């Protein structure tokens, strides 16, 4: 056989192999596609079913972290309540470092239909501390060593190297002051009605006059420091060895101006910061000392006559919710809403208060 014939036979065999090589038939391809569609559809359905669960878990985790961060910030602030009341002398801290405003029961603050919470649903916690940026000053009337807080003007002199102009610049209308005896025996508080002014070699501070018992109106004492329950601690006469201090209170309250998203807010020196959102419960209780034992935590300050000097520790309870999902059949047992609920409760002992020990 010639070489040409051999080559022709080889080419023919290769052509036959290509024509008879194995492959997918149309039926096999259609069966494979059908199986792929069934498995793919099942996978997509499974992912879609679990996506809301994952989102819900993420929302719960975020809410839990926000609540824990909120109470941690409160712990840091509350343990320092009453800081800086006394200057240069070793006197136990003044017992009033915390005031509590409890919400009135039965105020109809919650709308069961819309699951919305109003501003009267929540308590307010005030942590009392002295403004570290404003040095203490000494009260001294013009021509006299003592001043009376029953008048509408208070005169003070600076301490150290501070000038009159620097001291006057630190005081503005609306600032709340704390006047304290140098021996810690008496105090009172008032709110300025104007900015500080230099007059006769002193700084003049116009303010709301106190009553003869050292108490003041709620508008002049928004922190509720001067109560008749503390009448034995209140005074109206303060002299040049005593102290005038500017208060920089820290207030925790819930801003419910948007009833669909109540926010826990921390306010200090006019600055407000949102600590946590979707807060549906904020209650503050106090354990008080009655001379023999510690009473159980009361969430009604009138039960101990708003006598803040009796407070030994406080209990903060906070409840938050995840975003609502009306399409979900889940309803929580707290308020029946279509959202999950997380809560946290913590007991805090203010370390700077004497607490009647």
C-alpha positions as CSV (number, residue, x, y, z in Angstrom):
1,X,0.0,0.0,0.0
2,X,1.4,3.3,-1.0
3,X,2.1,6.1,1.5
4,X,-0.7,8.2,0.0
5,X,-3.2,5.4,0.6
6,X,-2.1,5.0,4.3
7,X,-2.5,8.6,5.0
8,X,-6.0,8.7,3.4
9,X,-7.0,5.7,5.6
10,X,-5.7,7.5,8.7
11,X,-7.6,10.7,7.9
12,X,-10.8,8.7,7.4
13,X,-10.5,6.9,10.7
14,X,-10.0,10.3,12.6
15,X,-13.1,11.7,10.8
16,X,-15.1,8.6,11.9
17,X,-13.9,9.0,15.5
18,X,-15.0,12.7,15.6
19,X,-18.4,11.8,14.3
20,X,-18.9,9.0,16.9
21,X,-17.3,10.8,20.0
22,X,-19.5,10.7,23.1
23,X,-21.5,13.9,24.3
24,X,-24.7,15.3,25.9
25,X,-27.9,14.7,24.1
26,X,-30.6,17.3,24.1
27,X,-32.7,15.2,26.5
28,X,-29.8,14.9,28.9
29,X,-29.2,18.7,28.8
30,X,-32.9,19.4,29.5
31,X,-32.9,17.0,32.5
32,X,-29.7,18.7,33.9
33,X,-31.2,22.2,33.5
34,X,-34.4,21.0,35.2
35,X,-32.4,19.6,38.2
36,X,-30.4,22.9,38.4
37,X,-33.5,25.0,38.4
38,X,-35.1,22.9,41.2
39,X,-31.9,22.9,43.4
40,X,-31.3,26.6,42.7
41,X,-34.9,27.5,43.6
42,X,-34.6,25.6,46.8
43,X,-31.4,27.3,47.7
44,X,-32.8,30.8,47.0
45,X,-35.9,30.0,49.0
46,X,-33.7,28.8,51.9
47,X,-31.6,32.0,51.8
48,X,-34.7,34.2,51.6
49,X,-36.2,32.4,54.6
50,X,-33.1,32.8,56.8
51,X,-32.2,36.4,55.8
52,X,-34.9,37.9,58.1
53,X,-33.6,35.7,60.9
54,X,-30.1,36.9,60.4
55,X,-31.3,40.5,60.3
56,X,-33.3,40.0,63.5
57,X,-30.3,38.6,65.2
58,X,-28.1,41.4,64.1
59,X,-30.7,44.0,65.3
60,X,-30.9,42.2,68.7
61,X,-27.1,42.1,69.0
62,X,-26.9,45.8,68.2
63,X,-29.6,46.7,70.7
64,X,-27.9,44.7,73.4
65,X,-24.6,46.5,72.8
66,X,-26.4,49.9,72.8
67,X,-28.1,49.1,76.2
68,X,-24.8,47.9,77.7
69,X,-22.9,50.9,76.5
70,X,-25.7,53.2,78.0
71,X,-25.6,51.7,81.5
72,X,-21.8,51.6,81.4
73,X,-21.7,55.4,80.7
74,X,-24.2,55.9,83.5
75,X,-22.0,53.9,85.9
76,X,-19.0,56.1,85.1
77,X,-21.0,59.3,85.7
78,X,-23.0,58.1,88.8
79,X,-20.0,56.8,90.8
80,X,-18.5,60.3,90.5
81,X,-21.7,62.1,91.7
82,X,-20.9,64.8,94.2
83,X,-17.4,65.4,92.9
84,X,-15.7,68.7,93.7
85,X,-18.0,70.2,96.3
86,X,-15.3,71.1,98.8
87,X,-12.2,73.1,98.1
88,X,-8.9,72.6,99.9
89,X,-10.4,70.9,103.0
90,X,-10.8,67.3,104.0
91,X,-14.6,67.1,104.4
92,X,-16.7,64.0,103.5
93,X,-18.5,64.6,100.2
94,X,-21.9,66.3,100.4
95,X,-24.6,63.6,100.4
96,X,-26.6,65.2,97.6
97,X,-25.1,64.0,94.4
98,X,-28.1,62.5,92.7
99,X,-31.7,63.6,92.1
100,X,-34.4,61.6,90.5
101,X,-37.6,62.6,88.8
102,X,-40.0,59.7,88.5
103,X,-42.7,59.5,85.9
104,X,-46.2,59.8,87.3
105,X,-48.1,56.5,87.1
106,X,-51.4,56.4,85.1
107,X,-50.6,59.3,82.9
108,X,-51.7,57.5,79.7
109,X,-48.3,58.0,78.1
110,X,-48.4,54.8,76.0
111,X,-50.6,54.4,72.9
112,X,-51.5,50.7,72.7
113,X,-52.7,51.1,69.1
114,X,-49.7,52.7,67.6
115,X,-47.2,51.2,70.1
116,X,-45.9,54.8,70.7
117,X,-44.4,56.1,74.0
118,X,-44.9,59.7,75.2
119,X,-42.5,61.9,77.2
120,X,-44.2,61.1,80.5
121,X,-43.4,57.4,80.3
122,X,-39.8,57.8,81.5
123,X,-37.8,58.8,84.6
124,X,-35.0,61.4,84.7
125,X,-31.7,61.0,86.4
126,X,-29.6,64.0,87.4
127,X,-26.0,63.5,88.4
128,X,-24.8,66.5,90.3
129,X,-21.1,67.6,89.9
130,X,-19.2,70.9,89.9
131,X,-18.1,72.4,86.6
132,X,-14.3,71.8,86.5
133,X,-13.7,74.6,84.0
134,X,-15.0,77.3,86.4
135,X,-12.8,77.8,89.5
136,X,-14.6,78.2,92.9
137,X,-15.1,81.7,94.1
138,X,-15.9,83.3,97.5
139,X,-19.1,85.1,98.3
140,X,-18.7,88.6,99.6
141,X,-21.1,91.5,99.5
142,X,-20.1,95.0,98.9
143,X,-19.1,96.5,102.2
144,X,-19.8,93.2,104.1
145,X,-18.2,89.8,104.5
146,X,-21.4,87.8,104.0
147,X,-24.2,87.7,101.5
148,X,-27.8,86.6,101.7
149,X,-29.3,84.5,99.0
150,X,-32.7,85.9,99.7
151,X,-31.7,89.0,97.7
152,X,-31.6,89.0,93.9
153,X,-27.8,89.7,93.6
154,X,-24.8,87.7,94.7
155,X,-21.3,89.2,94.8
156,X,-18.2,87.0,94.5
157,X,-14.5,87.4,94.4
158,X,-12.0,85.1,92.5
159,X,-9.5,82.8,94.0
160,X,-5.8,82.3,93.0
161,X,-4.5,84.2,90.0
162,X,-7.9,84.4,88.3
163,X,-9.0,87.9,87.3
164,X,-12.4,89.5,87.7
165,X,-12.9,89.6,84.0
166,X,-12.1,85.9,83.7
167,X,-14.4,85.0,86.5
168,X,-17.3,87.1,85.1
169,X,-16.9,85.5,81.7
170,X,-17.6,82.1,83.2
171,X,-21.1,82.9,84.4
172,X,-24.2,83.2,82.1
173,X,-27.9,83.4,82.5
174,X,-29.4,80.0,83.2
175,X,-26.4,78.7,85.0
176,X,-27.2,76.9,88.3
177,X,-25.0,77.7,91.3
178,X,-24.3,75.7,94.5
179,X,-23.4,77.7,97.6
180,X,-21.6,75.7,100.3
181,X,-20.4,76.5,103.8
182,X,-16.7,75.9,104.2
183,X,-17.4,73.4,107.0
184,X,-20.0,71.5,105.0
185,X,-22.8,72.3,107.4
186,X,-25.2,74.2,105.0
187,X,-25.8,74.8,101.3
188,X,-28.4,76.2,98.9
189,X,-28.8,76.6,95.1
190,X,-30.1,79.1,92.7
191,X,-30.1,79.9,89.0
192,X,-28.6,83.0,87.4
193,X,-31.0,85.5,85.6
194,X,-28.2,87.3,83.8
195,X,-24.5,87.1,82.9
196,X,-21.7,87.9,85.4
197,X,-20.7,91.6,85.6
198,X,-17.8,93.4,87.2
199,X,-19.1,95.8,89.9
200,X,-17.1,97.6,92.7
201,X,-14.1,95.2,92.5
202,X,-16.3,92.1,92.6
203,X,-18.3,90.0,90.2
204,X,-22.1,90.6,90.4
205,X,-24.3,87.5,89.7
206,X,-28.0,88.3,89.3
207,X,-30.1,85.3,90.4
208,X,-33.4,84.1,91.6
209,X,-33.6,84.8,95.3
210,X,-34.1,81.9,97.6
211,X,-36.8,81.6,100.2
212,X,-36.1,82.3,103.9
213,X,-35.6,78.5,104.4
214,X,-33.0,78.3,101.6
215,X,-35.4,76.5,99.2
216,X,-36.0,77.8,95.6
217,X,-38.7,77.4,93.0
218,X,-38.6,74.5,90.5
219,X,-37.8,76.9,87.7
220,X,-34.8,78.3,89.7
221,X,-33.8,74.8,90.9
222,X,-34.5,72.5,87.9
223,X,-32.3,69.8,89.5
224,X,-34.5,69.6,92.6
225,X,-31.6,70.1,95.0
226,X,-33.3,72.3,97.6
227,X,-36.1,70.4,99.2
228,X,-37.9,71.1,102.4
229,X,-36.8,67.5,103.4
230,X,-33.3,68.9,103.6
231,X,-34.2,72.0,105.6
232,X,-31.6,71.3,108.3
233,X,-28.9,71.4,105.6
234,X,-30.2,74.5,103.8
235,X,-29.0,78.1,104.6
236,X,-29.2,81.6,103.2
237,X,-26.1,83.3,104.7
238,X,-22.7,82.6,103.1
239,X,-19.5,84.5,104.0
240,X,-16.1,85.1,102.4
241,X,-14.6,81.8,103.6
242,X,-17.4,79.8,102.0
243,X,-17.7,78.7,98.3
244,X,-19.8,79.5,95.2
245,X,-19.6,76.7,92.7
246,X,-21.0,76.4,89.2
247,X,-22.9,73.1,88.7
248,X,-22.3,71.0,85.6
249,X,-25.0,68.4,86.1
250,X,-25.3,65.4,83.9
251,X,-28.9,64.6,83.0
252,X,-30.2,61.3,81.6
253,X,-33.6,61.4,80.1
254,X,-35.6,60.0,77.2
255,X,-36.4,62.3,74.2
256,X,-39.8,61.1,73.0
257,X,-40.5,64.0,70.6
258,X,-40.5,61.3,67.9
259,X,-42.9,58.8,69.5
260,X,-41.8,56.1,67.0
261,X,-38.2,56.3,68.2
262,X,-37.7,57.4,71.8
263,X,-34.0,58.1,72.5
264,X,-32.0,58.0,75.7
265,X,-30.1,61.3,75.8
266,X,-27.2,62.4,78.0
267,X,-27.1,66.2,78.5
268,X,-24.2,68.2,80.1
269,X,-23.3,71.9,79.8
270,X,-25.9,72.4,77.1
271,X,-24.6,69.5,74.9
272,X,-26.9,66.6,74.2
273,X,-25.8,63.2,73.0
274,X,-27.9,60.3,72.0
275,X,-26.8,57.2,74.0
276,X,-29.3,54.7,72.7
277,X,-32.3,54.6,70.3
278,X,-35.7,52.8,70.5
279,X,-35.9,53.0,74.3
280,X,-39.3,52.0,75.6
281,X,-38.5,51.8,79.3
282,X,-36.2,53.9,81.6
283,X,-36.8,53.8,85.3
284,X,-34.6,54.9,88.2
285,X,-35.1,53.6,91.8
286,X,-33.2,54.3,95.0
287,X,-32.3,52.3,98.1
288,X,-32.4,54.7,101.1
289,X,-31.0,54.4,104.6
290,X,-33.6,54.8,107.4
291,X,-31.2,54.7,110.3
292,X,-31.2,51.0,110.9
293,X,-31.4,49.1,107.6
294,X,-31.3,49.8,103.9
295,X,-34.8,50.0,102.4
296,X,-35.7,48.1,99.2
297,X,-35.4,50.0,95.9
298,X,-38.2,52.5,95.5
299,X,-39.1,53.9,92.1
300,X,-41.2,56.7,93.7
301,X,-39.1,59.5,95.2
302,X,-42.1,60.7,97.2
303,X,-41.9,57.5,99.3
304,X,-38.7,59.0,100.9
305,X,-39.9,62.6,100.6
306,X,-37.4,63.4,97.9
307,X,-34.7,63.5,100.6
308,X,-31.7,62.8,98.3
309,X,-29.3,62.7,101.3
310,X,-30.8,59.3,102.2
311,X,-29.8,57.6,98.9
312,X,-27.3,54.9,99.3
313,X,-27.4,53.4,95.9
314,X,-29.6,53.5,92.8
315,X,-31.0,50.9,90.4
316,X,-31.4,51.8,86.7
317,X,-33.6,49.6,84.5
318,X,-33.7,50.2,80.8
319,X,-35.7,48.5,78.0
320,X,-35.1,48.8,74.3
321,X,-36.6,47.4,71.1
322,X,-35.5,46.4,67.7
323,X,-37.0,48.0,64.6
324,X,-40.7,47.0,64.0
325,X,-41.5,44.4,61.4
326,X,-45.3,44.3,61.0
327,X,-45.0,41.6,58.3
328,X,-43.6,39.2,60.9
329,X,-46.1,37.2,62.9
330,X,-44.0,37.6,66.1
331,X,-45.4,39.7,68.9
332,X,-43.5,40.3,72.1
333,X,-45.1,39.7,75.6
334,X,-43.9,43.1,76.9
335,X,-46.2,45.4,74.9
336,X,-47.4,43.2,72.1
337,X,-45.4,45.0,69.4
338,X,-43.9,43.4,66.3
339,X,-40.4,43.7,67.5
340,X,-37.9,42.0,69.9
341,X,-37.3,43.4,73.4
342,X,-34.0,43.6,75.3
343,X,-33.5,44.9,78.8
344,X,-30.7,45.6,81.3
345,X,-30.7,46.5,85.0
346,X,-27.8,47.7,87.0
347,X,-27.2,48.8,90.6
348,X,-24.7,51.7,91.1
349,X,-23.2,52.9,94.3
350,X,-22.0,56.5,94.2
351,X,-18.6,56.4,95.9
352,X,-18.4,60.2,96.7
353,X,-21.6,60.4,98.8
354,X,-21.5,60.1,102.6
355,X,-24.8,58.2,102.5
356,X,-25.4,58.6,106.2
357,X,-22.7,56.1,107.2
